[in-house]
Amino acid sequence: MSKLVTIYGGSGFVGRYIARRMANEGWRVRVAVRRPNEAMFVKPYGVVGQVEPVLCNIRDDASVAAVMHGADAVVNCVGVLNELGKNAFDAVQADGAARIARVAADQGVERMVHISAIGADAGSNSAYARSKADGEAGVLAHMPNAVILRPSIIFGTEDQFFNRFAGMARMGPLLPLVGAETRFQPVYVDDVAKAAVMGVLGQAEGGVYELGGPEVKTFRALMQQMLDVINRRRVIVGIPFWTAWIMANVLDFLKFVTFQLFSNPILTRDQLKNLRRDNVVADGVKSFADLGIAPATLESVLPDYLWKFRPSGQYNEIQKSADNLRS
């Protein structure tokens, strides 16, 4: 019988690419998610019955153990960018990661891959960065040979980075940015998936790998590149950090007084802390080079999915159709 991998968060942005690649390797894939009915799109990644979404809550020991039963390897892709309800940074990214590793050790699972993030730091003033570091520590405490991947900003068809700002660029002549001079090293989502699969297959030695693409650019330069791809001229306006701090405080306060009915998907104080730091691969660490992976460039990927934001692209045609129906 073919081997089995359980991928926690396997229907998410990164997880779906890992699931597809593991299915191509001939493995059975168990996609552990909170809402399996919304993850049915993963089933065609393999033959009938090869890829199956299953219900799991990583805050619960029994739930984590049940979906891991019989697995030869596990991958943890679960993470949150904004705390909401019980899905706090510590609960998901620290305690949840450690729980998966502990259960994996108890069940004798051979290999574990954990998706973390560049900037994970137990001494950071950011709760997000601290929880990522605590999650890594929890994983290594139970699975010392685990492969931990720390990607920079991830781009790809379903990303919430370039897609978000390309959508904003359609709305007016200005494109406001917080942390315009902060440097990033964007990495293609399928390259991260390749690294994760190598970890599952035992083709990568245990340890921490920082994953970044071939180019380091400022936030401003990345947005200018995005604007060039979608053929739009916009004035990029850098918002000073002191102004952004006021905005983030107001937005977080609204989240508090509305009992999180307003979830603040715009800008939080914690996100602002991270935007003050460069998000690039550090010197002297394991990286793509140690895995033998040549990461894809932005130029080779962005036009494939940002074309729809061009003046003659998909969204413009949808708007024209809506206008015709109203007239």
N, C-alpha and C positions, 0 to 999 in steps of 0.2 A: 504494500500500500504506500502511496506517495506521502511525503512528509507534510506536516501541518504547521502553519504559522498563524498566530493570533495577532492581529494588528489593532491596537486600541486607538480609536480615532481614525480608523481606516477609510472613512468616507470623506474626510476633510481634505483640504487643499493638497497637503503633502501625502497623506495616507493613501489616497486613491491611486497615486502614481506608483507607490510601493506595492500596493495590492495588485495592480496590473502587471508589474514586472515579476512579482512572485508567482503569479498565475502562469506567466510565460515560461518560468523556470520549471513548471510542472508541479508546484506545490499546491496543496489545498490551502485555501485562505479563509480564515474566519475574521470577519470585519466587525469588531466590537464597538457599538455606538449606543447613544442614548435613545435614538429614534430610528430603529431599523427600517420602518416603513418609508423613511425618507432617504434610505441608502440603497434602494433596490437597483439603482443604476450601476452598481458594481458587479452585479451578477453576470452580465455578458462579458466581463473581463476574461472569463474562462469557459470551459465546457459546462454542461448542465451539472449543477451541484458542486462545482469546484470552488466557487467564491460565494460565501453566504454571509449576509449581515445578521448579527445577533445582538440582543439587548444586553447592555452592560452599563453599570454606574460605577465609575472608578473610585467613588468615595465609600464603596461597600466591599468588604473583604469577600463575602460569599459570592457576590456578583462577579468580581474579578476572577475568583478561583473557578467558577463554573464555566466561563467562556475560555479559560486557559487549559482545561482538562484535556490531556492527550497531546498538547502542543509540543513540537520539537524546538520552537523558537518563538519569541515574542518581540513585538515592536511597539513602542509607546510614542504616539504622535499627538497626544492630547495636550492642549495648551489654550490659554485664554489671553487676549490682549486687554480686556476690560472686565473687571470684576462685576458680577451680577448675581444677586441672590446668594445661594449656597456655593456657587462656583467662584470662590475667592482664589486668589493666587496661591496661597498656602495649601488650601484644600485640594486644588487640582494639580498644580505644578510641583509642589513639594511632597505633600502627603500621598497624593495619588501615584506619583512616580515611584516613591519608596514602596508603596503597597504592592504595585505590580511586580517590582523586583523581589520583594520578600516572598510573595506567593510563587513566583517563578523558581526561586531557590528551594522552597518547600516542596514543589512538585518535580524538582529535578530537571527543569527545562535547561537545555544545553546552552542556548545563546540568547542574548538580549541586545536590542538596539534601542537607544533612547534619543529622541530629538529634543535638543535643548536650544540655546540661542547664544550668539556672540554677545558678550556683555554680561553673562552670568557671573555674579560677584556677591559673595556672602557679606561683603562690607559695603555694598552699595547703599545709597540713600533711596533707591527705587525698590519698592516692594516686588515689582515684577522681576527685576534682576536678582534680588535676594532669593526669591522663591525658585527661580531657575537653578541657582547654585545649590540650594538646599535639596532640590530634586536630584541633581547629579550626585550629591553626597549620599543621598538615600539609596540610589541605584547601586553605586559602587560598594556600599556597605554590605549589600546582600548578593550582588552579582559583580564581583571585582573584575571580571574579564569582559564586562559589557562594553559595547562600542557606543560612545556618546558623540553625537554630531551637533555642532554649533554653527548653524548657517547664519549668514548676514540676511539682509532683506531678500525674500524669495520672490521671483517673478515667474509668470507663466499665465496661461489662458485664463485661469480662474482667480488670479491674484486680486488682493484688495489694496494694492499699492498703485501701480500704473493705471489700472482700470478706474480706480476712484478719482485720481487727479485728471485723467483724460475726460471723464464725465463732467468734472467741475469746469474744465476748459471750454465746454460747449455752452456754458451758461452766461459768460460775460467776458469783457476785455481784460480782466485782472485775474491772476492766479496767486492767491496769498499762500505763503509758506512760513512755517515756524521752524527755525533751525536751518535756514537756507544754506549755510556754509558748513553744516555737519557733513562728514564724509561717510559714504556707504560703499559696499562692495557687492552689488546685487548678484545673486546666484540663481541659476535656472532650476526650477522645481524638479525636473527629471534627473538632473545631475545629483541632487540631494537623494533622490530615490535610488539611483545607481549605487551611491555610497552605502545606503541603508541595506540594500540587497547583498552587497559584498559582506557586510557585517553578519547578516543572517546565514549566509552560505559558508562562513568561516574563512573568507578570502581577505579579511582585514583583521589585524591584531587588535586586541582590546585597547581602550584608551580614549582620549578626547581628541576630536578632529575639528578644526575650525574651517568652515567652508565658505569661500567667497569666489566670485567670478573673476575673470581676467582683468577687470577694470575697477579702479577706485575713483569715484567721482563725488562731488558735492551734491547735496539735495537739489540745489539750483541747476546744476549742470544736467542732472538726470531729468528734471522737468523740462529743460530746454530740448533735450534729446527726444523726449516724449512728444513735445509740441511739433518738432520737425517731422516725426513719424506720422502724426495725424494731420499735418498740413494746416496748422492753425497758428496765428500770430497772437500772442498774449503777453501782457506785461507781468513779469514775475515780481511780486512784491514781498520782500522779506519782512516778516512781523517781528519786532524786537521781543526778546524774551520777557522783558518786564510787562509788556502789553499782553503777551500770551499767558503770563502767570495770572493776570487779572481775569482774562477770559476763562481759563481753566478752573479757577476758583468759583466763578459764577456758575459755570456748567456743572461742576461737581456739587455745588450747593443745590441746584435745581434737581439733580439726581436724588439727593438726600431728602429734600422736602416733599418730593413726589413719591417717596417710598419706592424709588427705582422704576416708576412708570416711565420716566424719562431716563434712558440708560446711558446717556452721554456718549454717543459714538463719535463725537467730534474731536474733543481734546480734553484729556484728564491731566491732573497735576502730576501723576506718576509717569504718564507718557512724556510730559514735558521734561522731566528729569532725564529720561533716556535720550531725548532729542539733543541734549547738551553734549553728548558723548559720541565720538566717531564710532561707527559700526563696521570695523574692518578686521581682517585676520591679523593676529598678533605675530610678531617675529619669533622664529624658533619653535613653532608649534607644528603638530601634525596637520596636514592639509590634503587637498586633492592630489598634490604631487606624490604623497606617500601611498595613495590608492591607485595611482596610475590613470587618473581621470583628467581629461582636458576639458575644463568647463566651457559651456557655450557662451558666446558673446551676446550682449544686448541686441546688437545690430542683426544678428541671425534669427532672433526670435520675436522681438517686439512687433514688427510689421505684420506677422502672422495673425495676431489677435487684436491689435489696436486699430486696424484699418476701419473698423466699424464706427470709430469716432471721427473719421474724416468728414469734411463737409458733404461729400457725396457717398458717405458710408451707410451702414445698415440703419443706425439710429436716425439719420436724416430722412431716409426713406419711410421709416415708421411714422415719423412726425408728419411728413407730407400726406401719408395715407389717412392719418387721424384728422388732419385739416380738411381733406377732401370729404370725409364722412360728415364732418360738422357743417360744411357749406352746402 
